[in-house]
């Protein structure tokens, strides 16, 4: 089966799912573990390993194999955490889904980049053993000093750049990204969000050149806006003002997104440039109006599975729907029950946190090609 045909089939299935003509989702967001050695100020996932019973009840490798066997219809899987490579069997987890999901086209995982040798070993093993395209995002939240303070690890920036170099050598520039989230925690009285983006981009490239590596293009820098999620990030409502920093910081984030989008002309692969530009265009609208023109496709073309087998509508909405341990590890009985109970209707009416996180945004873009093209033209 050719890759062009496969991606065309993915787009058609995703669009059909978004309008209820396809019952099974095309993308899975799977939190493989809450293990994480970062200590980020804006995320409390890392505290799970130290809390009483925090890691108890995570799906075993055998249970994960049963999940994969019972749900072979995914074409795109995001494996996340925590730090996904902190899972003792992470490569085997990915390989299990790659073997079971015959139409799997894309595997993505983010990483904090701390354990360079282990992450490189995992990537090397997966590159050799799985068919789908493998994409990795290395999280860097500012220039060296700021990044290390925000992520709570000494020399975190240096480790992350080393990991980026190692993974890029294996996968190529089109498959490795730097992920920067524009939290209000990043902001000081002397720097705007646009300056943060500029300084992070420059700092990463200086570090790459010092290592004898090629600099990154602007298309290799993914910008994300902050979000709250009790069940995923473990951050809570009182942090909301700190996360966005109020109306002025929302405008700053939008300005930074616009600036970065304008730098990407002529760099990177065309599909990724298009998707990123649409994502950023809609993110700017979300920041100014609190909504987007592209409808969320959660529980239609996307599914979310926690490390303990709980199914939620998405990364952000803290509404547990059921556990796969009670459904013979099948997702669809839980998803269909949620649809029947009106959870999907609530999402349609935006009676949910109404976010614009990439985990849901990218599939939503694929599920709404006409609205996405309008957004692309509007954001150009």
C-alpha positions as CSV (number, residue, x, y, z in Angstrom):
1,X,0.0,0.0,0.0
2,X,1.6,3.3,-1.1
3,X,2.1,6.1,1.5
4,X,0.1,8.6,-0.6
5,X,-2.8,6.2,-0.7
6,X,-2.5,5.5,3.0
7,X,-2.5,9.2,4.0
8,X,-5.4,9.8,1.6
9,X,-7.3,7.0,3.4
10,X,-6.4,8.5,6.7
11,X,-7.7,12.0,5.7
12,X,-11.0,10.4,4.4
13,X,-11.5,8.3,7.5
14,X,-10.8,11.2,9.8
15,X,-13.2,13.5,7.9
16,X,-15.9,10.7,7.9
17,X,-15.4,10.2,11.7
18,X,-15.9,13.9,12.3
19,X,-19.3,13.7,10.7
20,X,-20.3,10.4,12.2
21,X,-19.9,8.3,9.1
22,X,-17.0,6.4,10.6
23,X,-17.4,4.8,14.0
24,X,-13.8,4.2,14.9
25,X,-11.3,7.0,15.6
26,X,-8.1,7.4,13.6
27,X,-5.8,8.8,16.3
28,X,-5.0,7.6,19.8
29,X,-3.4,9.7,22.5
30,X,-1.9,7.1,24.9
31,X,-0.2,8.2,28.2
32,X,2.1,5.2,28.7
33,X,3.4,6.3,32.1
34,X,3.4,9.2,34.6
35,X,7.1,8.5,35.4
36,X,9.1,11.7,34.8
37,X,12.3,13.1,36.2
38,X,11.7,16.7,35.1
39,X,10.3,19.1,37.7
40,X,8.5,21.6,35.6
41,X,6.9,24.5,37.4
42,X,3.8,24.5,35.2
43,X,3.2,20.7,35.2
44,X,2.7,18.3,38.2
45,X,3.0,15.0,36.3
46,X,6.4,14.5,37.8
47,X,5.0,14.4,41.3
48,X,3.0,11.3,40.5
49,X,5.9,9.0,41.1
50,X,6.4,10.4,44.6
51,X,2.7,10.4,45.7
52,X,1.2,7.5,47.6
53,X,0.1,4.9,45.0
54,X,0.9,7.3,42.2
55,X,2.3,4.7,39.8
56,X,0.3,1.8,41.1
57,X,-2.2,0.5,38.6
58,X,-0.4,1.5,35.4
59,X,-1.2,-0.9,32.6
60,X,1.2,-3.8,32.4
61,X,2.9,-4.7,29.2
62,X,0.6,-7.7,28.8
63,X,-2.4,-5.4,29.3
64,X,-1.1,-3.0,26.7
65,X,-0.7,-5.8,24.3
66,X,-4.4,-6.6,24.9
67,X,-5.3,-3.0,24.3
68,X,-3.4,-3.0,21.0
69,X,-5.0,-6.3,19.9
70,X,-8.5,-5.1,20.7
71,X,-8.2,-1.7,18.9
72,X,-6.3,-2.3,15.6
73,X,-7.8,0.6,13.7
74,X,-5.5,3.5,14.6
75,X,-3.4,5.2,11.9
76,X,-1.8,7.8,14.2
77,X,-0.6,7.3,17.8
78,X,0.9,9.8,20.2
79,X,2.7,8.0,23.0
80,X,3.2,10.4,25.8
81,X,3.8,10.7,29.6
82,X,5.3,11.7,31.9
83,X,8.5,10.9,30.0
84,X,7.4,8.1,27.7
85,X,10.9,6.6,27.5
86,X,11.0,6.3,31.3
87,X,8.6,3.4,30.8
88,X,10.8,0.3,31.2
89,X,9.3,-1.3,28.0
90,X,8.6,1.7,25.9
91,X,10.1,0.3,22.7
92,X,8.0,-2.9,23.1
93,X,4.9,-0.8,23.7
94,X,5.3,1.0,20.4
95,X,6.3,-2.1,18.5
96,X,3.1,-3.9,19.8
97,X,0.9,-1.2,18.3
98,X,2.9,-1.0,15.1
99,X,2.5,-4.8,14.6
100,X,-1.2,-4.8,15.5
101,X,-2.4,-1.6,13.7
102,X,-1.8,-2.6,10.1
103,X,-2.7,0.9,8.8
104,X,-0.5,2.8,11.3
105,X,1.1,5.7,9.5
106,X,2.5,7.9,12.2
107,X,4.1,7.4,15.6
108,X,5.0,10.5,17.7
109,X,6.3,10.9,21.1
110,X,7.5,14.0,23.0
111,X,10.6,13.8,25.3
112,X,12.2,15.9,27.9
113,X,15.6,14.9,26.5
114,X,17.3,14.3,29.8
115,X,18.5,10.7,29.2
116,X,20.2,11.2,25.8
117,X,21.7,7.7,25.5
118,X,18.5,5.9,26.4
119,X,16.3,8.0,24.2
120,X,18.7,7.6,21.3
121,X,18.8,3.8,21.8
122,X,14.9,3.7,21.8
123,X,14.8,5.8,18.6
124,X,17.4,3.6,16.9
125,X,15.5,0.4,17.9
126,X,12.2,1.8,16.7
127,X,13.6,3.1,13.4
128,X,14.9,-0.4,12.7
129,X,11.7,-2.3,13.7
130,X,8.6,-0.3,12.9
131,X,7.1,0.7,9.5
132,X,5.3,3.9,10.4
133,X,6.9,7.3,10.2
134,X,8.5,8.1,13.6
135,X,8.4,11.8,14.8
136,X,10.0,13.1,18.0
137,X,9.5,16.4,19.8
138,X,12.2,17.5,22.2
139,X,10.9,20.0,24.8
140,X,12.9,23.2,25.4
141,X,11.2,26.1,27.2
142,X,13.7,28.9,26.7
143,X,17.4,29.8,26.6
144,X,19.6,27.7,28.8
145,X,19.2,29.4,32.2
146,X,15.5,30.0,31.9
147,X,14.8,26.5,30.5
148,X,16.7,24.9,33.4
149,X,14.9,27.0,36.0
150,X,11.4,26.2,34.4
151,X,12.1,22.5,34.0
152,X,13.8,22.1,37.4
153,X,16.9,20.2,36.2
154,X,20.5,21.4,36.1
155,X,21.9,21.4,32.6
156,X,18.5,20.3,31.2
157,X,19.0,22.6,28.1
158,X,22.3,21.0,27.3
159,X,20.9,17.5,27.7
160,X,17.9,18.4,25.5
161,X,20.1,19.8,22.7
162,X,22.3,16.7,22.9
163,X,19.2,14.5,22.5
164,X,17.9,16.6,19.6
165,X,21.2,16.1,17.8
166,X,21.3,12.4,18.4
167,X,17.7,11.9,17.3
168,X,17.9,14.1,14.3
169,X,20.9,12.1,13.0
170,X,18.8,9.0,13.1
171,X,15.5,10.4,11.8
172,X,16.4,13.4,9.7
173,X,15.4,17.1,10.1
174,X,11.8,16.6,8.9
175,X,11.0,14.2,11.8
176,X,12.5,16.0,14.8
177,X,11.1,19.2,16.4
178,X,11.8,21.5,19.3
179,X,8.7,22.1,21.4
180,X,8.3,25.4,23.2
181,X,5.2,26.2,25.3
182,X,4.6,29.9,25.9
183,X,3.7,29.7,29.6
184,X,3.4,32.9,31.6
185,X,6.0,31.3,33.8
186,X,8.4,32.0,31.0
187,X,7.7,35.7,31.2
188,X,9.8,38.3,33.0
189,X,9.4,42.1,33.1
190,X,12.1,42.5,30.5
191,X,11.1,40.0,27.9
192,X,8.1,39.5,25.7
193,X,6.8,36.2,24.3
194,X,8.1,37.1,20.9
195,X,11.5,37.8,22.3
196,X,11.4,34.5,24.2
197,X,10.8,32.8,20.9
198,X,13.6,34.7,19.2
199,X,16.0,34.0,22.1
200,X,15.1,30.3,22.3
201,X,15.6,29.8,18.6
202,X,19.0,31.6,18.7
203,X,20.1,29.8,21.8
204,X,19.3,26.4,20.3
205,X,21.1,27.2,17.1
206,X,24.2,28.5,19.0
207,X,24.3,25.3,20.9
208,X,24.0,23.2,17.8
209,X,26.7,25.1,16.0
210,X,29.0,24.7,19.0
211,X,28.5,20.9,18.7
212,X,29.3,21.0,15.0
213,X,25.7,20.4,14.0
214,X,23.5,22.2,11.4
215,X,21.2,24.9,12.8
216,X,17.4,24.3,12.8
217,X,15.0,26.0,10.5
218,X,12.0,27.9,11.9
219,X,9.8,25.0,10.7
220,X,11.5,22.8,13.3
221,X,10.3,25.0,16.2
222,X,6.8,24.1,17.4
223,X,5.0,26.6,19.6
224,X,2.3,25.6,21.9
225,X,-0.1,27.6,24.1
226,X,-0.6,26.6,27.7
227,X,-3.5,24.5,29.0
228,X,-4.8,23.2,32.3
229,X,-5.7,19.6,32.9
230,X,-6.3,18.0,36.3
231,X,-6.2,14.4,35.0
232,X,-3.2,14.8,32.7
233,X,-0.8,17.6,33.7
234,X,-2.1,17.6,37.3
235,X,-2.2,21.4,37.3
236,X,-5.3,23.0,38.8
237,X,-7.7,25.9,38.2
238,X,-6.0,28.4,40.6
239,X,-3.0,28.4,38.3
240,X,-5.1,29.6,35.3
241,X,-4.1,33.3,35.7
242,X,-0.5,32.2,36.0
243,X,-0.7,30.0,32.9
244,X,-2.0,32.6,30.5
245,X,-1.0,35.7,32.5
246,X,-4.2,37.5,31.7
247,X,-5.4,39.3,28.6
248,X,-2.1,41.1,27.9
249,X,-0.1,37.9,27.9
250,X,-2.7,36.2,25.6
251,X,-2.0,39.0,23.1
252,X,1.7,38.5,23.6
253,X,1.4,34.8,22.8
254,X,-0.7,35.6,19.7
255,X,2.0,38.1,18.6
256,X,4.7,35.4,19.1
257,X,2.7,32.9,17.1
258,X,2.3,35.4,14.3
259,X,6.0,36.2,14.3
260,X,7.1,32.6,14.2
261,X,4.6,31.8,11.4
262,X,6.1,34.6,9.3
263,X,9.6,33.2,9.7
264,X,8.6,29.8,8.2
265,X,8.2,30.8,4.6
266,X,10.2,28.4,2.3
267,X,11.6,26.2,5.1
268,X,10.7,22.6,6.1
269,X,8.3,20.2,4.5
270,X,5.2,21.7,2.9
271,X,2.6,19.6,4.7
272,X,4.1,20.5,8.1
273,X,4.3,24.2,7.2
274,X,0.6,24.1,6.2
275,X,-0.5,22.3,9.4
276,X,1.5,24.5,11.6
277,X,0.2,27.7,10.0
278,X,-3.4,26.6,10.4
279,X,-2.7,25.6,14.0
280,X,-1.2,29.0,14.8
281,X,-3.9,30.9,12.9
282,X,-6.6,29.2,15.0
283,X,-4.6,29.5,18.2
284,X,-4.5,33.3,17.6
285,X,-8.3,33.3,17.3
286,X,-8.6,31.2,20.4
287,X,-6.5,33.5,22.4
288,X,-8.4,36.6,21.4
289,X,-12.0,35.2,21.2
290,X,-11.9,32.0,23.4
291,X,-12.9,29.8,20.5
292,X,-11.8,28.4,17.1
293,X,-13.5,28.1,13.8
294,X,-12.5,24.4,13.5
295,X,-14.6,22.1,15.5
296,X,-13.0,19.7,18.0
297,X,-13.1,16.0,16.9
298,X,-12.6,14.4,20.3
299,X,-14.5,11.1,20.6
300,X,-15.0,11.1,16.8
301,X,-11.6,10.9,15.1
302,X,-9.6,10.9,18.4
303,X,-9.4,8.8,21.6
304,X,-7.5,9.3,24.8
305,X,-6.2,6.5,27.1
306,X,-4.5,7.1,30.4
307,X,-1.7,5.1,31.9
308,X,-4.1,3.3,34.2
309,X,-6.6,2.4,31.4
310,X,-9.0,5.3,32.0
311,X,-10.7,6.8,28.9
312,X,-11.3,10.5,28.8
313,X,-12.8,12.7,26.0
314,X,-9.3,14.3,25.5
315,X,-6.1,15.5,27.2
316,X,-7.8,18.4,28.9
317,X,-11.4,17.5,30.0
318,X,-11.4,15.8,33.3
319,X,-14.4,13.6,32.7
320,X,-13.6,9.9,33.1
321,X,-15.7,7.7,30.8
322,X,-14.7,4.2,31.8
323,X,-11.7,1.9,32.1
324,X,-10.6,-0.6,29.4
325,X,-10.0,-3.2,32.0
326,X,-13.8,-3.4,32.3
327,X,-14.5,-3.6,28.6
328,X,-12.2,-6.4,27.6
329,X,-9.7,-3.7,26.7
330,X,-11.9,-2.4,23.9
331,X,-12.2,1.4,23.5
332,X,-15.3,1.5,21.3
333,X,-17.9,0.3,23.9
334,X,-16.7,3.2,26.2
335,X,-16.6,5.7,23.4
336,X,-20.0,4.7,22.0
337,X,-21.6,4.9,25.5
338,X,-20.1,8.4,25.9
339,X,-21.5,9.5,22.6
340,X,-25.0,8.1,23.6
341,X,-24.8,9.9,26.9
342,X,-24.3,13.3,25.2
343,X,-20.6,13.8,25.9
344,X,-19.9,14.4,22.2
345,X,-22.8,16.8,22.0
346,X,-21.4,18.7,24.9
347,X,-18.1,19.0,23.0
348,X,-19.9,20.2,19.9
349,X,-21.6,22.9,22.0
350,X,-18.3,23.8,23.6
351,X,-19.7,22.8,27.1
352,X,-16.2,21.6,27.9
353,X,-12.9,23.3,28.6
354,X,-12.9,24.3,24.9
355,X,-9.1,24.2,24.4
356,X,-6.8,24.3,21.3
357,X,-4.2,21.8,22.3
358,X,-2.2,20.2,19.4
359,X,-3.2,16.7,20.6
360,X,-6.8,17.5,19.4
361,X,-6.1,20.4,17.0
362,X,-4.1,18.5,14.4
363,X,-6.7,15.8,13.9
364,X,-9.4,18.5,13.9
365,X,-7.6,20.3,11.1
366,X,-7.5,17.0,9.1
367,X,-11.2,16.4,9.9
368,X,-12.3,19.8,8.6
369,X,-10.4,20.5,5.3
370,X,-12.6,23.3,4.1
371,X,-12.6,25.3,7.3
372,X,-8.8,24.6,7.6
373,X,-8.2,26.1,4.2
374,X,-10.2,29.2,5.1
375,X,-8.1,29.5,8.3
376,X,-4.9,29.1,6.2
377,X,-6.0,31.9,3.8
378,X,-7.0,34.1,6.7
379,X,-3.7,33.5,8.5
380,X,-1.5,34.1,5.5
